[in-house]
Amino acid sequence: MDGTGGNWATVGRRSRGGRRVHGQREKRKGKSVGLRIGTLNVGTMTGKGRELADMMERRKVDILCVQETRWKGSKAHSIGAGFKLFYYGVDSKRNGVGVVLKEEFVRNVLEVERVSDRVMSLKLEIEGVMLNVVSGYAPQVGCELEEKERFWSELDEVMESILMDMLVRGTEVMRR
């Protein structure tokens, strides 16, 4: 990536030494929804909004989870070129997570859960398909055991909440 200071991690196979995002497709009632999703440790978001938006546009990424934003607060912020960042952080010196969406998907956001400066999730409905996006930033090797245990506990709670929501929706659909 051009100077953003992060490592680009994606879903898919390697292509000529580089990494490539493959669209994830889910078929439902004859529909196909194609999205490009990625994750990136940005090192800091300060001064990188437009650069990140340009990179997402070039790589045709629709949703990007970002870690180590180092922004304090819990807001949604336009970063330019038709992208919006939902973020959460408690300290401008460390941690912070976020999810960047293409503007066309912002109106599809049903819920934003900002759990901690290491875990947040977004629930979207795109073309009738429910999508839960979780951005997590695991503690590094040198961090205290307590911080690591707290992260895994928070992540477990978010995943269990998503699973319970899916089960409830599945039960409601079956009753109809």
Helices and strands as residue ranges (DSSP letters): E 8-10, E 14-15, E 18-19, E 24-28, E 31-35, E 37-41, H 49-59, E 63-67, E 73-80, E 83-89, E 97-102, H 103-106, E 109-116, E 119-126, E 129-136, H 145-175
